Amino acid sequence: MLAVHERKVADLGGLTVEMYRFGSWRSDLLQERCAELVGIEARLADIDALLGSGPAAGTTRCVCGAALPAGAQFCSNCGRTVSGRGEGRAPDDTVIERRPAREG
């Protein structure tokens, strides 16, 4: 299941890059893929809980309350960037500029 999760994350990244490259955003595809990932993460959390290896009481948490795995850069629940102390912070107002499609 972890390998499936990693593959889905990589696929989502590739899809995002291709949409950016061609200047064609499909929110429906992004939402679908993100929903799949959230579902997988929920199943992994259920498995951890059943095995007794779920988050301990002292687990680092994001400001939204979700547990943050060691080494996480983003919260898997809300998408906030994780600071060095393990606390989430709101995303900045960075705007990605679309490049015009190449003619030819």
Backbone as CSV, one residue per row, in Angstrom:
resi,resn,N_x,N_y,N_z,CA_x,CA_y,CA_z,C_x,C_y,C_z
1,MET,0.822,-1.188,0.000,0.000,0.000,0.000,0.871,1.258,0.000
2,LEU,2.008,1.206,0.694,2.908,2.365,0.695,3.470,2.633,-0.706
3,ALA,3.769,1.573,-1.428,4.285,1.734,-2.792,3.220,2.356,-3.697
4,VAL,1.969,1.966,-3.504,0.872,2.545,-4.281,0.764,4.031,-3.967
5,HIS,0.865,4.364,-2.681,0.797,5.776,-2.263,1.908,6.581,-2.922
6,GLU,3.120,6.080,-2.871,4.250,6.798,-3.473,4.058,6.972,-4.981
7,ARG,3.552,5.935,-5.648,3.318,6.028,-7.090,2.242,7.060,-7.404
8,LYS,1.191,7.096,-6.594,0.107,8.065,-6.807,0.610,9.497,-6.589
9,VAL,1.472,9.701,-5.595,2.039,11.031,-5.359,2.881,11.457,-6.563
10,ALA,3.700,10.541,-7.061,4.532,10.847,-8.229,3.663,11.135,-9.450
11,ASP,2.602,10.360,-9.650,1.693,10.582,-10.770,1.013,11.950,-10.670
12,LEU,0.610,12.319,-9.461,-0.022,13.618,-9.260,0.949,14.747,-9.599
13,GLY,2.189,14.602,-9.194,3.195,15.602,-9.531,3.408,15.698,-11.032
14,GLY,3.502,14.562,-11.692,3.676,14.552,-13.144,2.489,15.177,-13.858
15,LEU,1.285,14.866,-13.402,0.079,15.444,-13.990,0.085,16.963,-13.845
16,THR,0.463,17.439,-12.677,0.510,18.881,-12.426,1.518,19.572,-13.336
17,VAL,2.686,18.971,-13.495,3.712,19.546,-14.370,3.222,19.594,-15.810
18,GLU,2.596,18.530,-16.275,2.103,18.509,-17.651,0.997,19.538,-17.873
19,MET,0.130,19.707,-16.892,-0.911,20.723,-17.026,-0.285,22.111,-17.097
20,TYR,0.710,22.352,-16.283,1.411,23.639,-16.309,2.105,23.837,-17.651
21,ARG,2.784,22.804,-18.103,3.524,22.887,-19.358,2.619,23.268,-20.523
22,PHE,1.437,22.693,-20.575,0.533,22.941,-21.693,-0.502,24.027,-21.402
23,GLY,-0.436,24.615,-20.200,-1.353,25.700,-19.861,-2.810,25.285,-19.850
24,SER,-3.062,24.048,-19.478,-4.420,23.518,-19.479,-4.708,22.879,-18.125
25,TRP,-5.338,23.638,-17.219,-5.629,23.127,-15.878,-6.961,22.408,-15.864
26,ARG,-6.968,21.223,-15.282,-8.186,20.431,-15.129,-8.393,20.172,-13.652
27,SER,-9.129,21.055,-13.021,-9.389,20.935,-11.589,-10.044,19.605,-11.248
28,ASP,-10.908,19.122,-12.135,-11.589,17.865,-11.864,-10.600,16.704,-11.749
29,LEU,-9.584,16.681,-12.626,-8.571,15.620,-12.546,-7.740,15.739,-11.277
30,LEU,-7.339,16.964,-10.946,-6.549,17.166,-9.733,-7.339,16.762,-8.497
31,GLN,-8.603,17.142,-8.432,-9.431,16.783,-7.282,-9.610,15.269,-7.184
32,GLU,-9.803,14.628,-8.315,-9.974,13.168,-8.327,-8.722,12.468,-7.798
33,ARG,-7.560,12.893,-8.303,-6.307,12.269,-7.877,-6.010,12.552,-6.405
34,CYS,-6.296,13.769,-5.954,-6.082,14.106,-4.543,-7.015,13.295,-3.651
35,ALA,-8.247,13.112,-4.079,-9.202,12.315,-3.302,-8.714,10.872,-3.176
36,GLU,-8.145,10.331,-4.250,-7.582,8.974,-4.190,-6.477,8.907,-3.134
37,LEU,-5.596,9.903,-3.138,-4.498,9.923,-2.171,-5.008,10.023,-0.741
38,VAL,-5.980,10.883,-0.515,-6.533,11.034,0.828,-7.170,9.719,1.282
39,GLY,-7.841,9.025,0.368,-8.423,7.725,0.697,-7.366,6.703,1.072
40,ILE,-6.283,6.666,0.319,-5.183,5.743,0.628,-4.575,6.077,1.986
41,GLU,-4.382,7.382,2.244,-3.807,7.779,3.526,-4.725,7.411,4.689
42,ALA,-6.033,7.505,4.481,-6.977,7.112,5.528,-6.895,5.608,5.795
43,ARG,-6.771,4.828,4.719,-6.632,3.371,4.895,-5.334,3.029,5.605
44,LEU,-4.253,3.733,5.260,-2.977,3.503,5.945,-3.087,3.846,7.426
45,ALA,-3.784,4.932,7.751,-3.975,5.306,9.153,-4.785,4.246,9.883
46,ASP,-5.813,3.683,9.217,-6.607,2.611,9.819,-5.740,1.389,10.096
47,ILE,-4.893,1.046,9.147,-3.994,-0.103,9.321,-3.049,0.135,10.484
48,ASP,-2.474,1.348,10.546,-1.589,1.684,11.662,-2.308,1.563,12.998
49,ALA,-3.548,2.045,13.047,-4.316,1.982,14.292,-4.588,0.532,14.691
50,LEU,-4.922,-0.305,13.710,-5.180,-1.716,14.005,-3.929,-2.437,14.493
51,LEU,-2.782,-2.048,13.943,-1.521,-2.674,14.330,-0.946,-2.082,15.611
52,GLY,-1.570,-1.021,16.093,-1.063,-0.380,17.302,0.141,0.495,17.054
53,SER,0.401,0.807,15.792,1.557,1.644,15.480,1.122,3.020,15.016
54,GLY,-0.115,3.398,15.371,-0.626,4.706,14.982,0.079,5.818,15.719
55,PRO,-0.314,7.043,15.463,0.332,8.184,16.090,0.249,8.127,17.611
56,ALA,1.354,8.345,18.254,1.419,8.351,19.714,0.915,9.690,20.230
57,ALA,0.718,9.777,21.544,0.202,11.003,22.146,1.121,12.194,21.883
58,GLY,2.417,11.983,21.770,3.356,13.078,21.566,3.656,13.364,20.104
59,THR,2.839,12.862,19.198,3.061,13.054,17.769,2.968,14.521,17.406
60,THR,3.867,14.972,16.531,3.810,16.337,16.035,2.579,16.476,15.162
61,ARG,1.888,17.594,15.333,0.653,17.814,14.576,0.683,19.157,13.866
62,CYS,-0.031,19.221,12.755,-0.218,20.453,11.994,-1.218,21.326,12.751
63,VAL,-1.315,22.593,12.392,-2.299,23.463,13.028,-3.730,22.998,12.761
64,CYS,-3.950,22.213,11.698,-5.289,21.690,11.416,-5.614,20.475,12.287
65,GLY,-4.594,19.945,13.004,-4.806,18.810,13.894,-4.335,17.480,13.349
66,ALA,-3.983,17.412,12.080,-3.539,16.155,11.479,-2.136,15.789,11.968
67,ALA,-1.883,14.501,12.138,-0.555,14.032,12.516,0.412,14.237,11.364
68,LEU,1.625,14.659,11.697,2.658,14.896,10.688,3.707,13.797,10.786
69,PRO,3.874,12.998,9.745,4.925,11.983,9.766,6.300,12.647,9.813
70,ALA,7.274,11.956,10.352,8.633,12.493,10.403,9.110,12.816,8.998
71,GLY,9.679,14.007,8.827,10.220,14.416,7.541,9.210,15.005,6.582
72,ALA,7.942,15.144,7.012,6.918,15.695,6.124,7.225,17.148,5.793
73,GLN,7.025,17.523,4.547,7.195,18.911,4.123,5.850,19.612,4.001
74,PHE,4.789,18.820,3.801,3.446,19.359,3.674,2.496,18.505,4.490
75,CYS,1.444,19.117,4.983,0.408,18.376,5.703,-0.439,17.630,4.680
76,SER,-0.639,16.341,4.884,-1.426,15.553,3.937,-2.915,15.844,4.060
77,ASN,-3.319,16.510,5.137,-4.726,16.824,5.328,-5.116,18.168,4.715
78,CYS,-4.336,19.231,5.014,-4.729,20.568,4.563,-3.779,21.173,3.532
79,GLY,-2.600,20.575,3.342,-1.664,21.068,2.341,-0.732,22.163,2.805
80,ARG,-0.825,22.555,4.077,0.060,23.600,4.575,1.505,23.133,4.543
81,THR,2.399,24.088,4.331,3.823,23.803,4.403,4.183,23.613,5.870
82,VAL,5.016,22.619,6.155,5.406,22.319,7.527,6.693,23.062,7.836
83,SER,6.699,23.816,8.932,7.908,24.529,9.332,8.860,23.569,10.029
84,GLY,10.043,24.028,10.335,11.056,23.192,10.970,10.645,22.625,12.303
85,ARG,9.731,23.305,13.019,9.293,22.825,14.328,8.103,21.889,14.226
86,GLY,7.663,21.569,13.002,6.553,20.634,12.849,5.192,21.307,12.870
87,GLU,5.153,22.649,12.913,3.875,23.335,12.903,3.550,23.753,11.489
88,GLY,2.304,23.634,11.104,1.904,24.067,9.774,1.819,25.584,9.716
89,ARG,2.012,26.126,8.546,1.801,27.554,8.360,0.989,27.737,7.094
90,ALA,0.227,28.776,7.077,-0.633,29.017,5.920,0.206,29.254,4.684
91,PRO,-0.243,28.757,3.544,0.516,28.982,2.316,0.578,30.467,1.987
92,ASP,1.653,30.882,1.338,1.776,32.289,0.959,0.923,32.569,-0.273
93,ASP,0.956,33.807,-0.729,0.147,34.202,-1.868,0.929,34.134,-3.170
94,THR,1.802,33.141,-3.304,2.589,32.989,-4.513,1.670,32.691,-5.690
95,VAL,1.901,33.372,-6.781,1.119,33.151,-7.993,2.048,32.576,-9.053
96,ILE,1.642,31.499,-9.659,2.424,30.892,-10.731,1.907,31.453,-12.043
97,GLU,2.807,32.049,-12.780,2.436,32.676,-14.046,2.471,31.637,-15.154
98,ARG,1.423,31.592,-15.950,1.381,30.659,-17.070,2.164,31.243,-18.246
99,ARG,2.936,30.361,-18.878,3.634,30.764,-20.086,2.705,30.568,-21.263
100,PRO,2.765,31.488,-22.252,1.926,31.288,-23.439,2.368,30.044,-24.198
101,ALA,1.410,29.387,-24.811,1.722,28.192,-25.600,2.616,28.584,-26.778
102,ARG,3.542,27.698,-27.091,4.430,27.953,-28.220,3.679,27.778,-29.529
103,GLU,3.955,28.665,-30.432,3.330,28.545,-31.759,4.261,27.741,-32.663
104,GLY,3.692,27.005,-33.550,4.535,26.330,-34.519,4.339,24.925,-34.639
